[in-house]
Amino acid sequence: MGNQPAIGNVSARFNDYYVTGDRIGSGTFAVVKRCYRKSDPKQAFAVKIIDKKNLTPRELVGLKYEIKILQAMEHPLVIKAVDVFEDRRKVKIVLELCEGGDLFDQMLKVKDKRLAKKKQHKSYAKLLAR
């Protein structure tokens, strides 16, 4: 990242604390895999693996803000960042694991679009009420 401050923990290595499992998703900038703490292999997490070479300097700044927000959020309906690791090539964000996809995925599953809108509004209302 050049002269920019580090995003995550650069002194610790992800592989010292976690073991990765199967791939559970991917996006434009990242791959998401299931992972487990070596100290407690029964508890599963998701790790978002971002290759820094695919990001512009502006996107790296945006990633920093995303991580800060995820770490600061204390809400039962928002996934929290548990750990963040960074090396020369990658940023790895360990997140609480949410089975079943995100809110958008759930909306796509509803056949009746009016019902989908109602479900969406209820979900957003719950999120904002806390």
C-alpha positions in Angstrom: 0.0 0.0 0.0 3.0 2.3 -0.3 3.0 5.0 2.3 -0.6 4.6 3.3 -1.3 3.4 6.9 -2.1 -0.3 7.3 -5.7 -1.4 7.1 -5.5 -4.5 9.3 -3.2 -6.3 11.7 0.1 -6.5 9.8 2.1 -8.2 12.7 -0.2 -11.2 12.9 -0.8 -13.7 10.1 -4.3 -15.0 9.3 -3.0 -18.6 9.0 -1.6 -18.5 12.5 -5.2 -18.1 13.9 -7.6 -19.4 11.3 -8.2 -22.3 8.9 -10.1 -21.7 5.7 -12.9 -23.9 4.4 -15.1 -23.9 1.3 -15.8 -20.9 -0.9 -19.2 -19.4 -0.1 -19.3 -16.4 -2.4 -17.4 -13.9 -4.5 -17.8 -10.4 -5.8 -16.0 -7.9 -8.0 -13.1 -7.3 -5.5 -13.3 -10.3 -3.1 -13.7 -14.0 -2.5 -15.5 -15.1 0.6 -14.7 -18.4 2.3 -15.8 -20.2 5.4 -13.1 -20.2 8.1 -12.6 -21.5 11.6 -10.5 -20.4 14.6 -7.8 -22.8 15.4 -8.5 -22.3 19.1 -12.3 -23.2 18.5 -12.8 -25.1 15.3 -16.5 -25.6 16.0 -17.4 -21.9 15.5 -17.5 -20.9 11.8 -16.8 -17.4 10.4 -16.6 -15.9 6.9 -13.4 -14.4 5.7 -13.6 -11.8 2.9 -10.3 -12.0 1.0 -9.5 -8.9 -1.0 -6.6 -8.7 -3.4 -5.1 -5.2 -3.1 -3.6 -5.2 -6.6 -7.2 -5.0 -8.0 -8.0 -1.8 -6.0 -7.3 1.8 -6.8 -6.0 4.1 -4.1 -9.5 5.5 -3.7 -11.0 2.0 -3.3 -8.4 1.2 -0.6 -9.5 4.3 1.3 -13.1 3.1 0.9 -12.1 -0.3 2.2 -10.6 1.3 5.3 -13.9 3.0 6.0 -15.9 -0.2 5.4 -13.7 -2.0 7.9 -14.0 0.7 10.5 -17.8 0.7 10.2 -18.0 -3.1 10.4 -15.8 -3.1 13.5 -17.8 -0.3 15.2 -21.3 -1.6 14.5 -23.1 -3.1 17.5 -26.4 -4.3 16.0 -28.0 -7.7 16.0 -29.0 -7.4 12.3 -25.6 -6.2 11.1 -22.6 -8.5 10.5 -19.6 -7.5 12.6 -16.0 -7.7 11.6 -14.2 -10.0 14.1 -10.6 -9.7 12.9 -8.7 -7.9 10.1 -5.4 -9.1 8.7 -3.2 -7.4 6.0 -0.1 -8.4 4.2 1.6 -7.0 1.1 -0.9 -8.5 -1.3 -4.2 -9.1 0.5 -6.6 -7.8 3.2 -8.6 -10.5 5.0 -11.7 -9.5 7.0 -13.0 -12.2 9.3 -16.8 -11.7 9.7 -19.6 -13.2 11.6 -21.0 -16.0 9.4 -24.6 -15.4 8.2 -26.2 -18.4 6.6 -28.8 -18.0 3.9 -27.4 -15.0 2.0 -28.0 -11.3 2.4 -31.2 -9.3 2.4 -31.0 -8.9 -1.4 -30.9 -12.7 -1.9 -33.9 -13.1 0.4 -35.9 -10.5 -1.7 -35.1 -12.4 -4.9 -36.6 -15.6 -3.4 -40.0 -14.0 -2.9 -42.3 -14.6 -5.9 -44.9 -12.0 -5.1 -43.1 -8.6 -5.6 -45.6 -6.8 -3.4 -44.9 -9.2 -0.6 -41.1 -8.8 -1.3 -41.5 -5.0 -0.8 -43.4 -5.5 2.5 -40.7 -7.9 3.7 -38.0 -5.5 2.7 -39.7 -2.6 4.5 -40.1 -4.7 7.7 -36.4 -5.6 7.5 -35.2 -2.0 7.1 -37.6 -0.9 9.9 -36.1 -3.5 12.3 -32.6 -2.4 11.3 -33.4 1.3 12.0 -35.4 0.7 15.2 -32.4 -0.5 17.2 
